[in-house]
Amino acid sequence: MLDSGLLEGKFSAHPLCITPRLTHLAFADDLLVFSDGSQHSLLGISGILQTFHSFSGLDMNPSKSELFFGGYGDSEAAVIADLIGIRIGVFPSRYLGLPLNPTKLSLATLQPFIQKITKQLNSWTTKFLSYAGKIRLIVSVVYGKVNFWSQVFVLPKGFYKKIDNLCSAFLWKNTTSSARGARVAWKDICKTKEEGGLGIRSLEEFATVFRLKQVWHLFTRRGSLWVMWLDHNIFGRRNYWLMDSTPRLSWNIRKMLEVKSVFQRLIKCQMRDGMKASFWFDYWTSLGPLIELFGQLGPRELRISRNASVWEATHEGQWHFPNARSHQAEQLQICLSSVAPPSPLRGADWYQWKQPTGTFSETFSSKGTWMQIRQISPHVAWHKAVWFKESVPRFSFIHWMASHERLTTRDRLLQWGMNVHGSCVLCDSGLDSHDHLFFKCEFSRSLWISLAGRSSPNPPLSLPLASMWVLGVHSSPPHYASKILKLLLQTAVYMIWKERNRRVFSADATSLSATKILVDRTMRNRLISFSPEESVTTISLLGFYFGCISTPL
């Protein structure tokens, strides 16, 4: 009815909604109607809605409706609003639970969202959660909500920093007030597990992924209303590659243009009819984007405009170039000698996205894109000893902290200027430090040797060496010994740290023999949770462990 009303002249279209013709957007019982905002148009729209009410029974609720004007003075807008009987709305306005705003979202606008996340984190501080449990909640709940917003809006960097501070404070301090004194910096936590982090994806880096995905949709979803609108109203005269970021463009469009250099090295065009592929900027030959090969003077040398499509480089179905006057031009002509010229018979051009393996696919992978654009750090040698399928999450976390030497041992407290007794509470000799606890201490050394001695009479007596050692043990069935030893190592590390804390904070002590029994029981409970291999001839991990108790691995 609204489309018909526009064609019949009952109201006039918004200047930016003429092509493609856009009169309204509807979702469930929410309706957005666009017009030029004149009195004639608003009265015409009201009449159409009244006609709709007469045969459907559905009516507009003026108290729940709002008018938004652009380019009108306050007094003029007020007169029109009074005439229609609908109040004037103020940005930001909420639609489908999200704030609509014609300008960049500020930190003040996002304050209700920040307060909602803070309230969620505070509700978890009353529960007894392990570090591993907190990480799971942060990733699945908090980061899930933020990433949903990041897909829709360009959020300020200050917002991401605030969320990271809240999550860091919750993880290390079980509060949301301050992350001061965090044991591991959040930027290090956001590294991959192979690089010594916890595998949490940086919010700011992933925001770039969402901008790249928007540009990918601009190139591949030609039937989308959003893409059609952008093609006509934003990139009508100058395509994405040639468009410069200017203040007249919206904040979201400017952010899409900012990722142009990253986008160019990740997208590849499969040229067919050559109508859509950019001659200079798309990666459509084995030489890559030709503008990078020829430089900014390339269009003058080949007499092909910067805005040209590949089809414009042909004449009567054949490639058409001036005589080669440079090495780059010779390279291009040699390359194109094996490339069929564009033809409508071959269908439309289509695009592919680069995967972490270096291959190209028609599917955009958010995770794969993040892996290619993120800041890469060196791998740590011990990550496979900490993170593996059979591990216990809370054991892995303590092992991870011990590998980083970030447990609150007494030597660290002394370095911070705290007045504490520095000796080890397990053996009462030696400084309470990571190096001493794992495994120079008489208590921890005896425990570790009694457990790992089944595999070797002289197991390594330092955590870094022990982590590397458990990765190199082989057996039949394949890798069973390594799996058992990895689990045994992190169980021992966890139990040693737990016993150390028990003696520090409760003055209670568990004997070495009792600790050995506890480790053995923990191992059995964990291994019994795994089902045997599919082959009936293969023993289970638990069965293999039983066989190792009395015999070498």
N, C-alpha and C positions, 0 to 999 in steps of 0.2 A: 504493500500500500504506500509506503514511503517512497519507494522507487517510482511508482506510478505518479504520485503526487509531485515529485520533482519534475518529471517529464511533462506533466500537465500545467506546470507553472504555479502550483499552489505554494511553493516555497523555493528559495534559491540555494544552491549548493555552497558549501564552504569553499573558498578559493583554492584550497589545497586538496579538495575532495572531488574535483571534477573528473580527473583521469588518474587512476581508475575511478569510476563512479562509486562514491561511498556516502551513503545517507545515514547508515546506522550500524552499530555493532550490538549483538544481543548474546547474553549468556544466562540461561535459566530465566529468572524473572527480572534480571537487570538489563536495562536498555540505554545505550548511548546514541543520541541523535545529533547529527552534524548539519549545520546550516550557516548562512552568512551572518546570522544574528540579528537581522533586521526585524522590525515590528511585523512587516508583512509575512516573513518566513515563520516567525514564532506563532502567529495567529493561524497560519496555514497548517503547521505541524499539530497545533492543538485541535484543529478541526479534524485532521486525519485520525488522531488518537480517539476523538469522540466517536467517529464513525466506527472505528475498531471496537469500541466499547459497546456500541449499539447491537452488534451481532455476536460478540464473543462473551460479553458480560465482564470482561477484564477492564479495569479502569486505572488510570494513573493516579497515584497518591501524591498530591501537591506538597504535603508536609515532608515527604521522603524524597522529593525531587529537588534538583538544583540547576541553576543556570550559570554557565561559565562564559565570560566574554573576553575577547581579545581585540584590542584596537579601539575600544569604546571608552569614553570618559565615564567617571563614576556617576555623575548625575544622569547622563543619557541611559546608562545601563540600569539605574534604579527605576527610571520611568518605565522602561520596557518590562522589567521584572514585576513591577506593581500591576501593569496592565495584564500580564499573563497570570499573575497570582502564584508565582514560584520564587522562592528566595534565591539570592545570588550566592553561589558557592565560593569557597576560598580554598586555594591550593596550600598544602597538599590535601587531596580528598581521597578517601579510601574506596577501592573497587576490588572486589574478590579478595579482600583481606590485605591488599597491598596499597601503598600510598601512590597516588597519581600526582605527578608534579612536572610542569613544563621545563623546569630548570634542574640543575644538578642537585642530587639529594645531599643535604648537609648532615653533619653529625647531630645537629639539634633535631632534624626531622627524623633521624633514625633512633633517637633516644628511647621511644617506647619499645622498639625492638630490642635494644640493648637491655632495658629494664626487664623485659620478658625473659631473656637469656640469663640474666643475673638471678632472677627469681628461681629459674629452673635449676641453676647450679647450687643455689643456697638450699633448695629442698633436698639435694643429694648429700649435703654436708652432714646431715643428721644420721646418715646411714653408715654402717661399718663397711666401707668399700676398700678393696685392695687397689694398688696402683693400676694393675691390669684392668680391673673393673672400671676405674675412672676413665682410663684411656678409651675403653669401648664405648662408654656413654658420650664422651666428648666427640668421638668420630661419628657415631651413628645418629646422635640427637642434635648436638650443637652445630657441628660442621654440616650436617645434613640440612638444617634450617638455613644457615648462612649461604650455602651453595645454591639453594633454591632461589634465594633473593638475588644472588650474583648472576644467575642466568637471566633474570628479568631486568635488573638495574646495574648501572655502573656505580659501585659503592666507593666512597672515599677511602684512601689508605689509612686514615686515622681510625676508621671504623674497624678495619681488620686488625690493627694494632691493639685496639681496645678489647676485641674478642679474644685475641691471643693472650693478653694479660689476664683476663678473667679465667681462661682455661688453665693457664700456668699456675695462678694462685690456687685454683681449685685442686689441681693435681698435687702440688707440693705442700700447700699450707692448709688445705681443706677449708678454704674461705674464698671470698671474692674481693676482699679489700685490697690486698697487695700481694704481688708475686716476688717481692724482695727476698733474696736468699734462695732462689730456685736452684736446685742441685745441678740441673742441666738446662742450658739456654733453650728457649723454645725454637729458635732457628735450627738448632742441632737436632731437636726432637723431630722436626719436620723433614729430616733427611730420610732416605730409604733405609731399610734395615741393613742392606749391604754396605751402606756408607756409615753405619753406626747410629742411625736414628731409629725412630719407632714406626716409620712408614706413614706418618700422618702427612697429608698433602697440604702444602702451604696455601692458605686461603688467597693470598695476593697472587701467587703464581697461577692458581686455578681460575682466578677471575680473568686472566689473560686467555686461558683456554676457552672460556665462554665467549669472549669477544671474537676469537678466531672461529668459533662455531657459528656465530652470527654471520660473519663474512662468508663462510662456507655455504650457508643457506642462501645468501645473496647470489652466489654463483650457481647453485644447483637446484633450488626450489623456485623455478620460474613461474609456477602456477600459484604460488602463495600470494595472498592479498598484500601482505607486508612487503614482499619483494617487488611486486608490481608498483606499489606506491613509491618505494624508494627509487626504482628505475626511472619513473616519470618525474618525480618532484625533487629528487636529490641528485641522482646520477644521470639525468636526462641528457645534458649537454656534454658533461665530462664524466667519463666512466670512473670506476673505483680507483684505477691505477693513476689517473691524472688528477683526481680531486685533491685539493689542498685543504688542510684543516684550518678553518677560519672561525672567528667568534660567532658568525651568523648561523653556523650549524649547531645542532643540538649536541649536548654533552655526549650522548651515546654514539652519535655518528662520528664525532671527533675521536672517541676512543677506538672505534672500529678502524679509523684511518691510521691511528698510531701503530697498529699491529701489522701494517702493510708489508714491511720488510720481512717479518717473521712468516707471514702468510704466504709470501711469494716463494719461499724456499720449501714450503710444505705441500703446495698444490701443483698438480700436473694436468695439462689439458690433452685429451685425446681428440685430435683434430679430425673432423669429418667434413661438414659443409663449410667450415671456416667462417661462419657468420658471427659466432659468439666469441671465438678465440681471439685474444688480443695479439697482434703480430709482434709487438715489441715487449710486452710485459708477461704474457703467459709462457709457461714452460711447455712448449708444444713440439720442440725438436730436441735431439740429443745434446744440443749445445746449451740448453738451459734458456732462461729469458734473454732474448737477443739484445735488449737494452744494456745488459751487463757486459755482453761481448763487444758491442760497438761503442758504447758510451753515449753521451748526450748528443753527439754529432751524427749518430747513426741515421736518424730520420732524414737528415739533409743528404747524406751520402747515398742512401738507397732511394731517395725521393718518395718515401712512404711516411705519411703523417704519424705522429705519436699515438693518435686515437684510432688508427686503422685496424681493421680486423684482418685475419689471415687471408680471407677471400679477396681483399683489395690488393693483394700482392700477386694476383693472377690476371691473365688476359686471354679470353677465349679458351678457358679451361687449362691453360698452361702457366707455369711460373713466369713472372715478368719482372726482371730486374735490369738496371743499367749495367754496363760492363764493370767487372770487378776492378776496383782501384785501391784495394787494401787487402792485407792478409785475412782480415776478418770476413770480408766479402767473399773471398775465395773459399774460405771454410764453409760459409753458409751455402754457396752454390754446390759444393761437393756434397754437403750433407743432404740438401734437398734433391739431389739427383736420384736418391733412393727413396724419396718420400712422394707419394701420390698427391697431386694437387687437390685442393678441396672440391667437392662435388655434392650437389643436393641429393644425388642418388645414394650417398653413403650415410645419410641421416644427419642428425644434429650433433654438434660438438658436445662432449661430456667431460666431466672432471673426476680426478682421482686424488686421494689424500695419502700423504706419506705415513708409513707405519714405522715403529721403532726398528724394525728389521731392515729398513731401507727400501722395501718394496712399496708399491702404491696400490690402494684399494678404493672402491667406490664408497666405503663406509668411513665416517668420521668417528674416530675413537678418542674420547676425552682423556682416558688414562694414557693411551699411547702418545697423544699430543703433549700431555704434561711431561712425560718421560723425555721428550725431545727438546722442550723449551726450558725446563727447570735448570737451576744452577747445580752442576755436578760436582761432587766431592770424591776424594779417593775412597776406595773400598777398605774396610777393616778386615783383617784376616780371621777374626773370631766369630763373625756373624752367624755362620752355619752351626756353630756349637751352641749358640743362644736360641736361635729361631729354627725350629724344625717341627714336623707334624706331630710327633709324639710328646712334645714339651708340655709342661704345665704353665699356663700364662703367668701366674704370680711368681713362680720359680724363675721363669725366663726374665722377668722384669728385674728381679734382684741380681741375677747373673749379669744382665745388661748394665746395671748401675755399677756393679763390682768391676766389670771390664773397663768402664770409664773412670774407675776410682772415684766415684761420687757418693759412696755410702758415708754416713756421718761417723767415721772412725775418730778416735780420740786425738790422733795426730792432726787431723783437720781442725778439730775444735781448738787445739792449742795454737794453731796457725791463725785462727780468728781472734786470738787474745782471750779465750775463755779459761778460767781457772779450774781445770779438771785434772784428776789423776790420770796420767798417761799410760800406765802399764796395762797389758792385756789381761782381761778378766778370766780368760779361759785357762791360761797357764801361769799368770802372775809374773811373767818374765818377758821382757821385750816390749817395744812400743806398740800400742794398739793401732795398726795401720793395715792397709790392704795387702801389702806385701807380706806382713807377718801373719795375718789371719788366713791367707790362702797361699801356701800351706806351710809356713815356717813355724807356726805355733805348735807346741807339743800335742795339744788336743786335736787340732784340725789335721795335723800331719798324720797322726795315728789313725784317725778316722778315714782319711783319704787313702792311705796305704792299705788299710784293711779292706777297703771297698775295691779300689782299682788294682790292688796287688794280684787279683785273680787273672788279670790280663798281662801284667808285667811286674817283675819283682822290684823294679825301680821306676815307678811312675813319676812324671815331672812334679816338682814341688813348688810351682808358681802357677797362678791362674792363666796368664797368657800362654805359657808352654803347655799346660794341661788342656786348654781349649784346642790348641793345634793338634795335640797328641790324639785326642779322642776322635778327631776327624780322619786320622790316617790309619785307624785299625780296620783290618779286613777279616772276614770270616765267611763261612758257609752255614746257613743261607746268606746270600749277599747282604752286606751292610748291617746284619743283625747286631754284631758286636759293637759297631760304631753307634748304632741307635741306643743300645743299652748303656754304653759308656757316656754318651752325651746326656742322657736322662740322669744317670748316676752322678755326673759332675754337677749339674745344676741343682739336683736334689741335695747334694752335699753342701754346696755353697749356700743354699737357702737355709738348711738346718744349722749350719755353723753360725750364720748371721742371726738366726732366730734364737739360738742358745746364747749367743753373746749378748743380745738385747735382754733376754730373760734375766741373766745374771746382773746386768747393769741396772735395770729398772725395778726388778722385784727381789733381788738378792736370793733368788731361787736357782738351783743348779740341777742339771740332768747329767748323770754319769756318762762316760764314754760308751760303755756297753749298752746302756739304755738308748743312747743316740743312734748307735749302729742298728739296733732293733727297729727304731723308729724309721730310719732310712729304708731298711729292708721292707717294712710294712708299707711305706709310701710307694716304693717301687712296685710291689705286688698289686696294690690297689690301682695304680695307674696302668700297668700292663694288662691287667685283667679286663680293662675297658675296651681293649682292641680286639677285634675279631681276627681269627686266623686267616692266612692267605687263602685264596680261592682253591689252590691245589690241596687235595686231601693228604698228600704226601709231605706237605710242608708244615713244620711245627710252628706254633704261635710264638710271639715275642716272650710271653710269660713262660712257656715251656723252655725256650732257649735260655731265659734267665735262670730258671731252676737248674738247668744243666751246667750253668756257669758258677753256681754257688760253691760247688766242691771241686770243680775242675777249671783249668785255665781256659780263657776265651779263645 
